[in-house]
Amino acid sequence: MEKYSELKELLKNEKGAERFIAYCQKSELEKKNGQSKNPFFQNLSAKKLSDLFFRVSNEGLEFDGNHITLQSTGINYDYIAYKNKMLNVYPESIIDLQLVYKDDEFSLAKNSGKVVYNHEINNPFSRNEKDIIGGYCFIKNKRGEFITTLTIEDIKKHKAVAKTSYIWNAWFAEMCLKTVIKKAVKFHFDDVYQGLNEEDNLQYDLEKTPIDFETQIKEAKSIEDLQFLHSKMSEKEQEEYLSLLKDRKNEIQ
């Protein structure tokens, strides 16, 4: 394609350019059920693609097509990319990013600036997405020690306003981890992550009010209320709240 010949010229001698160009070409040609899997690539000019490449490069990161990818909203950084950014700026950093499941035991304290936490994983081989109750991110480097926690309810609020719900549905645990580390660095390292967070915010409709389905189901007064809530849910949410809907329906009847 002429577009990619132009892109090669724009990225001549740039580190990682060949990998980026190969990723873009493959993504544009990729098909599913006879249809383009990534139709948005057709609207990305060589100049636009080069701008996206340099936006990643300017963050001190290299586009790898794995932890950093392109989607219809722009650049997508996963939680590994967020960790790599921290290690680029503060190589001495210790980062502990984990999800907490319902059978785990978690405690947290802070004493004179020192973070003390304990996470006991009681059933390491029985960890289903539906059993996630929250997550935490501990960061220690020369700027100090910091820990940020989010409940699963907090995390689901981010999912509810996401423009890319298909990514959340396919990679829920990974998106939970990304949400936790993004919140952690926004609180404590906003000067370092301003560019990444601005880019990532393009994936969310920040004016959209998330629906707290769990609370609304519990407060529903009629079968019609439950049917209305069910109609507002995605297929994944309908599966997630099926038991709660049935229980509330039985209570009402």
N, C-alpha and C positions, 0 to 999 in steps of 0.2 A: 504494500500500500504506500502511496505517495506520502501519506501522513507520517508513517514511521521512518521514511527516509529523511524527512524534515526533522523529526524528533532526534534521530541519530546525530544530525548536525548541531542541533541545539544543545545536546548533552555530550558533545565530543570531549573526550579526555576526563569526563566526570567519573569518579569512583562509584561503582554499582550501576552505571547506566545500562550496561548490557542486560543485566538481570531485570531491571525495571522495564526495558523495552520488550524483552521476551515475555514478561508477565502481561503487559498490556496487549500485545498481539494475541497471545493465547486466550486472554479473557474476552477480547472482542470477537474472536472466532468461535468461542465455546457455545455449544448448542445443547438444549434439553427438549426432548420431544419435538425435534425439528424446528424449534424456535430459539432465537438468541437468548442465552442465559443472562447476559449482561448488556441489554440494549442501550444503556446510558453511555457506553463507550463510543457509540456512533456519533454522539454530540460533543465528544471531547477532542478538540483540535490538538495539533502538535504543541502549540504554544501553551494551551491549558494543561496538557500532560506534563510539560517541562516545568510549569509553575508548581504543580503538585509535587514533582520530584524535588525541587529546590526547597519547598516548604518542609519536607521531611529532612532533607540534608541540613538545613539551617537549624534544626533541633539537635544536631549532633548525632542523628540516627541514620541508619542505612536501610533503604527500602528492601525488604526481603520477600515480599509476596506471601508471607506466612503470618508473622506477628504484626506486620504493617501492610495493609491492603487498601484497595480502592473500592468504593461502593457509590451508589447514586447520590448520597449526601456529601461525598468528598473522601477524605482520608480516614481510615479506620485504624486506630491503635488498640491492640489488645492489652491485657494486664501485664504480659511479659514486656511489651514495649515500654509501658509505664515504669516497670522496674529497671529496665535498661537505661532509661533516661536518668533515673536517680543515680545509678552506678557510674554513668558517664560524668556527672557533675560532682558527685561525692563517692569516689571509688571505695572508700572505707566503709560504706553503708552496710548495715545489717538490716535486712528486710524479711519480716515474717508475715506472710499474707495467707490467711486461712479462713475456711468456712467452718461454722459450728453446727453440728447436727443434734437432733433432739436427745440422743442418749449420751452426748458428751457432757463433761463437767468443765465449766469455765469460770474462773475468778480473776479479778483485776484490782490492783491497788497502785497508788503512786506515793512514794515517800521521798521527800526532799529532791524532787525532780527525777528520781529514778522510777522507772516503770517496773512493776512486779506483776506478772500474770502467770496463770497456770491453766493449761488446756489438756484435759485428760480425754483421750479418744477411747471410749469403752467398747465400741463395736466397729473396728476399722474396716471390716469386710461387708458391712451392711450400711451403706451410706447412699440413700436415695435422694434425688433432688427434692422430693416432696417433704423430706425430713429436715431440710435446712432451716435453721432458726435464726441465723445471722452470720456475721463475719467480722473479722478484725484485721487491722494492718499495723504492725509494730515496725517502726523505723528508728534506727540509732546511727548517728554519725556525729561529726564535729559540731553540728548545730544543736544537738541535744538528743533526748529520747522522747518519742511520741507514740501514742497508740490511739487509734480511732476504731470505734465499733459501730456497726449498723445492724439493726434488726431486719428480719426478712420482710417485715411490713415496710420499712424504709426503702429497702431494695426494690420491692415491687412497685413503689411509687415512681421510681425511675423507669421501670419497664412500661408502666401504664402510659407514659408520655413519649415513649420511643417511637421514632418514625420507622425503625427497622425491627419490627416485632418478630420477623422471620428469623433474625439472628438470635434474639432472646429465646425463641422457642427451640431452636436447634442446639444452642450452646448456653443453656441457662446457668449452669454452675460457673462457667468461665465468665459470663457477663456479670454474675454476682461478684466475683473476685475483682473484676475491672471497676465495678461501681464502688466497692470498698476502698480500693487504692486511689481511685480518682478523688473520692471525698477526703482521704487522708492527706494527699498532697495539696489539695485546695486549701485545707485548714492551715497547713504548716509550711508549704513550699510553693505558694502561689506565684512568687516571683520567678521560679524555675519552670513552672508548668503552664504559664499563661497561654502560650501558643498551642500546646497540646489540648488544653481544656477548651479553648475557644473553638478549635477544630472539632472536638468531640461533641460540643454542645449543638453543632449543626445536625446531629442525629436525633435531637429531641425537640419536640414541640413544647417549649417552656411555658406557653400560654394555655396549654391544654390542662384541664383539671383532671387528675387521675381519679378513677372510681374505686372506692374502698368497698369491694364486693363483699368481703367477709362481714363488715359491720352492717351493710345494707341488707344482706340476707337475714342476719340475726334480728334486724329491726322491721323486717317486712311484716305487714299486717294481713295480707291476703294472698291467695294463690296467684291472682293477677299480678301482684307486685313481684312475685318470684318469677313468673313467666317473662315479665318485662326485663328483669335483671339478666335472666338467661339469654334473652335476645341481644343484649348489649355485649355479651362475652365472646371472646375468640374461641375457637374450637379447643385450644389448649386450656383456657380458663374454664370452659364448661366441664372438662374432665377434672380439673383441679378442685372445683367447688361442687362436684356432683353429690358427694356424701352430705355436705352441709345443706345443700338445697333440699335433698330428700328428708333430712332430719327436720328442717324448718317446716316443710310441707306437712309432715306428720303432726307437728306441734299445732299448726294452724287448724288442721281438719278435725 
